Amino acid sequence: MSTSAHLSAGSERSGETVTDRLVEANRHYASAFSDPGMDARPVLKVAVVACMDARLDLHAALGLNLGDCHTIRNAGGVVTDDVIRSLTISQRALGTRSIVLVHHTGCGLEQITEGFRDELEEEVGQRPTWAVEAFRNVEQDVRQSMQRVRTSPFMQHTDDVRGFVFDVTTGLLTEVEPAP
C-alpha cells in the first residue's frame, strides 16, 4: 500500500503546502478523467456511516467501487443529527435502503470526554453547540448509533441497519448485535 507518508519530504517544492500537492494531484487525475456517466443514486442502495480516521480505507475494506454507496464520515462514525439529515436525503431522495455503520478499534473519541467542549470554551470564549459524542465502549456506541437510526422518524427503511467494528490492526470487521 502506498500512502502519502511514503513520499519523500524532499519531493515538495519550497513553500508548497499539502493543499497545493492535492490540487496538483487533482490536475493529474483530471487529465485522464472521463465522465463515468453515473447517477447520484448508489448502485447497491446502501449508505455507509464511518469514522473519519485516516487508517480506514473504507471502500477497499468493504469491496466497494465508485458509485456503489453513499459514504458519510465524521469523528467516531457517530450517528448525529447531521448524519440523520444525510441518511434521510440518501433514502428519501436517492433511493438507499440499507445502512451500514462502521466504528473502529483505537478510536480517538475513546480518549477524550465531553469536557473537550469546556476546554474549547475556555480557549476561544465560545461554547460549541455540538456534542463531542465521546465514548468508552466502541461496541456500545455502535449499538447506540444503530438505535438512533432505527428510531428516527425520518428514516423510511430501518429493517437493514447493521453495525460493525473495524479492527485497525487486522482489517477485519466484527458485527455488533443491536440492543435487545
MOVENBEL-V829902 format. One record per residue. N is the residue number from 1. RES is the residue in one letter. SS is DSSP state (H for helix, E for strand, C for the rest). PHI is phi in radians with two decimals (none if undefined). PSI is psi in whole degrees, 0 to 359 (* if undefined). Layout:
N/RES/SS/PHI/PSI ; N/RES/SS/PHI/PSI
This chain:
1/M/C/none/136 ; 2/S/C/-1.92/128 ; 3/T/C/-2.19/169 ; 4/S/H/-1.09/338 ; 5/A/H/-1.15/338 ; 6/H/H/-1.45/351 ; 7/L/C/-1.38/143 ; 8/S/C/-1.27/144 ; 9/A/H/-1.13/333 ; 10/G/H/-1.26/351 ; 11/S/H/-1.34/348 ; 12/E/C/-1.53/136 ; 13/R/C/-1.25/155 ; 14/S/C/-0.99/128 ; 15/G/C/1.46/355 ; 16/E/C/-1.29/135 ; 17/T/C/-1.68/169 ; 18/V/H/-1.05/320 ; 19/T/H/-1.09/320 ; 20/D/H/-1.01/317 ; 21/R/H/-1.10/320 ; 22/L/H/-1.16/319 ; 23/V/H/-1.12/319 ; 24/E/H/-1.12/319 ; 25/A/H/-1.09/323 ; 26/N/H/-1.15/320 ; 27/R/H/-1.04/317 ; 28/H/H/-1.09/314 ; 29/Y/H/-1.04/312 ; 30/A/H/-1.14/332 ; 31/S/H/-1.14/335 ; 32/A/C/-1.93/6 ; 33/F/C/-1.35/140 ; 34/S/C/-2.34/140 ; 35/D/C/-0.99/119 ; 36/P/C/-1.30/354 ; 37/G/C/1.18/30 ; 38/M/C/-1.55/155 ; 39/D/C/-1.52/158 ; 40/A/C/-1.25/346 ; 41/R/C/-1.34/127 ; 42/P/C/-1.16/134 ; 43/V/C/-0.99/318 ; 44/L/C/-1.51/0 ; 45/K/C/0.94/42 ; 46/V/E/-2.26/144 ; 47/A/E/-2.02/134 ; 48/V/E/-1.99/127 ; 49/V/E/-1.91/124 ; 50/A/E/-2.51/166 ; 51/C/E/-1.21/154 ; 52/M/C/-1.42/359 ; 53/D/C/-0.83/131 ; 54/A/C/-1.17/345 ; 55/R/C/-1.40/350 ; 56/L/C/-1.65/105 ; 57/D/C/-1.58/81 ; 58/L/H/-1.01/312 ; 59/H/H/-1.11/317 ; 60/A/H/-1.15/317 ; 61/A/H/-1.12/330 ; 62/L/H/-1.83/3 ; 63/G/C/1.18/34 ; 64/L/C/-1.70/147 ; 65/N/C/-1.99/167 ; 66/L/C/-0.93/130 ; 67/G/C/1.61/352 ; 68/D/C/-1.30/324 ; 69/C/E/-2.59/167 ; 70/H/E/-1.61/138 ; 71/T/E/-2.08/124 ; 72/I/E/-2.12/121 ; 73/R/E/-2.22/143 ; 74/N/E/-2.72/178 ; 75/A/H/-1.09/118 ; 76/G/H/1.52/346 ; 77/G/H/1.18/24 ; 78/V/C/-1.34/141 ; 79/V/C/-1.43/104 ; 80/T/C/-1.86/178 ; 81/D/H/-1.01/322 ; 82/D/H/-1.21/327 ; 83/V/H/-1.17/318 ; 84/I/H/-1.04/319 ; 85/R/H/-1.00/310 ; 86/S/H/-1.14/319 ; 87/L/H/-1.14/322 ; 88/T/H/-1.09/314 ; 89/I/H/-1.12/318 ; 90/S/H/-1.02/316 ; 91/Q/H/-1.34/306 ; 92/R/H/-1.32/327 ; 93/A/C/-1.80/337 ; 94/L/C/-2.22/10 ; 95/G/C/1.42/13 ; 96/T/C/-1.30/153 ; 97/R/C/-2.22/332 ; 98/S/E/-1.89/149 ; 99/I/E/-2.29/128 ; 100/V/E/-2.05/126 ; 101/L/E/-1.86/131 ; 102/V/E/-2.25/108 ; 103/H/E/-1.72/184 ; 104/H/E/-2.66/163 ; 105/T/C/-1.23/154 ; 106/G/C/1.12/32 ; 107/C/C/-1.26/140 ; 108/G/H/-1.09/335 ; 109/L/H/-1.23/348 ; 110/E/H/-1.41/348 ; 111/Q/C/-1.77/348 ; 112/I/C/-2.05/174 ; 113/T/C/-2.25/176 ; 114/E/C/-1.11/344 ; 115/G/H/-1.06/345 ; 116/F/H/-0.98/324 ; 117/R/H/-1.13/321 ; 118/D/H/-1.07/316 ; 119/E/H/-1.08/318 ; 120/L/H/-1.12/318 ; 121/E/H/-1.07/318 ; 122/E/H/-1.14/321 ; 123/E/H/-1.29/316 ; 124/V/H/-1.87/352 ; 125/G/C/1.45/11 ; 126/Q/C/-2.51/135 ; 127/R/C/-1.49/131 ; 128/P/C/-1.07/144 ; 129/T/C/-1.45/346 ; 130/W/C/-1.67/154 ; 131/A/C/-1.51/149 ; 132/V/C/-1.22/325 ; 133/E/C/1.15/33 ; 134/A/C/-1.13/156 ; 135/F/C/-2.59/162 ; 136/R/C/-1.88/337 ; 137/N/C/-2.25/110 ; 138/V/H/-1.09/320 ; 139/E/H/-1.12/318 ; 140/Q/H/-1.14/324 ; 141/D/H/-1.22/326 ; 142/V/H/-1.08/316 ; 143/R/H/-1.03/316 ; 144/Q/H/-1.09/318 ; 145/S/H/-1.14/318 ; 146/M/H/-1.05/318 ; 147/Q/H/-1.12/320 ; 148/R/H/-1.07/319 ; 149/V/H/-1.17/312 ; 150/R/H/-1.13/332 ; 151/T/H/-1.76/359 ; 152/S/C/-1.20/130 ; 153/P/C/-1.22/348 ; 154/F/C/-1.53/342 ; 155/M/C/-1.38/130 ; 156/Q/C/-1.50/326 ; 157/H/C/-2.15/109 ; 158/T/C/-2.14/10 ; 159/D/C/-1.39/342 ; 160/D/C/-2.20/69 ; 161/V/E/-2.03/115 ; 162/R/E/-2.26/148 ; 163/G/E/-2.16/148 ; 164/F/E/-2.48/159 ; 165/V/E/-2.05/123 ; 166/F/E/-1.56/127 ; 167/D/C/-1.52/116 ; 168/V/C/-1.25/347 ; 169/T/C/-1.69/336 ; 170/T/C/-1.97/340 ; 171/G/C/1.44/1 ; 172/L/C/-1.56/146 ; 173/L/E/-1.62/140 ; 174/T/E/-2.10/125 ; 175/E/E/-1.31/141 ; 176/V/E/-1.86/124 ; 177/E/C/-1.27/139 ; 178/P/C/-1.16/161 ; 179/A/C/-1.11/144 ; 180/P/C/-1.14/*
